[in-house]
Amino acid sequence: VNIPSSVTTIGQDAFSSCENLTTIIVDSENPYYSTDVYNSILFNKDKTSLILFLRKNPQTSYNIPDTVTTICDSAFEVCENLTSITIGKNVEVIGNDAFNCCTNLTSLIIPDNVKTIGDYAFYNCFNLESVKFGNGVTSIGKNAFSFNDYFYPDEELQLKELELGDSVTIIDEFAFCNSESLTSVIIPVSVKMIEWGAFSDCVNIKDVYYCGTEEEWNTISIDVCNNPLINATIHYNYHVHKYNSIVTEPTCTEQGYTTYTCECGDSYVGDYVDAGQTIGKVGS
């Protein structure tokens, strides 16, 4: 597809189901749109919005540029080549259907800068085993991480543990529906509403770790069809460790290491670096 300088608007899902599309070339004089160097990813002109990652893009992993603030609706839909995605440090919005049916994604880290996860954002990503939420997300959209076994009768959602960030206030309808491998959930005290069926058919949830008191738990509006959550063992006043790191550089004779300390006092040491090396520095 060649997009000339005269094009001012490309509508949502304009290239939906173009399974064999390999290249989008945007005229350099176009004031509204641009592509990456391989002409396989469509952005707006200043690359603050990632509009479309072509299904035929051969990359199996992708780091979203730090210029991007919005991952648009359906941007990565059915990109089955992708096994890992790194969300840039300035992304605030993950749109509706953004990663719908990215069936080979296995893990996901949502950084603190992300505030909104849209409806069906990671729908049918059945190989996701772990999702770690940052502390900026306030709302998780409808069917955001759910799975429809009608379309994939031989598959099962692999998500086993779920830790929500401490800014989430709303978990929308069917957000984690059919997560049959899910055994435990960590819910922050910020959650005020769990909508209809958000955890329906999550039949193996045994433990819910809640970061507030029993009284605070009882104030949450939990809609119908969330029995797996309600019937689990609720562990109140659960503490989620949040570690600050202090790096000790290696010397010519001593190992370097990083000390991680939580505000509760818990601490551990890791990320050792051999003596004679440097951390994050370029030698002369």
Buried (B, 14 or more C-beta within 10 A) or exposed (E): BEBEEEBEEBEEEEBEEBEEBBEBEBBEEBEBBBBBEEBBBBBBEEBBBBBBBBBEBEBEEBEBBEBBBBBBBBBBBBBEBBBBBEBBEBBEBBBBBBBBBBBBBEEBBBBEBBBBBBBBBBBBBBBBBBBBBBBBBBBBBBBBBBBBBEEBEEBBBBBBBBBBBBBBEBBBBBBBBBBBBBBBBBBBBBBEBBBBBBBBBBEBBEBBBBBBEEEBBEEBEBEEBBBBBEEBEBEBEBEBEEEEEEEBEBEEEEEBBBBBBBEEEEEEEEEEBEEEEEEEEEEE
